């Protein structure tokens, strides 16, 4: 059967169960106990530490695991990822990291646009990787530590870029800027007691502004062509000069050897002549005959045929077979 609704304009009476004050107190005590249990248990993950404040004052740091604290806000816990390497990006933002990293299409010119020392502009994108070395200093020494760290990083980068020409920033000075920035940024973090340890600074990309980028590309192409031609000229120079020096030295050594040989031969001839002269003075006839025989020996050894005629032969005409030129065959 359906229960009849009361006529319009009449109020239906609803009766509440009669609870005693003792029952209500038991329920409230149970709720308070349940809230106290849930608010006193907390977990710290492996890459974190827990910084515990008791009535607003730092008391202890807890390691990863399950821990207890005073309930009802008496103790508060701030979890800090001290074992994770954190990263700040400037001039760009990574939407999703992976094999195909996706970047934001938004322009961050307020961060990346910088003025160089020669009054040119450059778009500088860089990454700073860091770790939290002191969680207490990170939480309580500086207000908004992440924003403060980003401001310090940008200030140091603008100072370094402003001390260099645009060519240095775009080409050879990038590694130097990254190394110097890491040192200066760490000094600033230590000075302000941020509790941050700077790990790596990487200049991701450095480009001229888009309106002048074609002109910069042409200048860079010309510089590269100039360096290539200089390197080729130096290569030819390094090949030709040592070769010429070697040939000159060989010629000098050859001349010195020839001179030494001529001098030694002359000295030998003089000594031989002096020896013959001494022997000639001792026995002129014998020496003269010996010299004659030695000379004839040197001459006759080149003659193919020799005819010896007795000088005492008379009234006889020797018949000799002479060649076309009168040589004796």
Buried (B, 14 or more C-beta within 10 A) or exposed (E): EEEEEEEEEEEEEEEEEEEEEEEEEEEEEEEEEEEEEEBBEBEBEEEBBBBBBEEEEBEEBBEBEEBEBBBEEEBBBBBBBBEEEBBBBBBBEEEEEEEEEEEEEEEBEEBBBBEBBEEBEBBBBBBBBBBBBBBBBBBBBBEEBEEBBBEBBBEBBBEBBEBBBBBBBBEEBBEEBBEBBBEBBBEBBBEBBBBBBBBEBBBEEBBBBEEEEEEBEEBBEEEEEEEEEEEEEEEEEEEEEEEEEEEEEEEEEEEEEEEEEEEEEEEEEEEEEEEEEEBBEEEEEEBEEBEEEEEEEEEEEEEEEEEEEEEEEEEEEEEEEEEEEEEEE
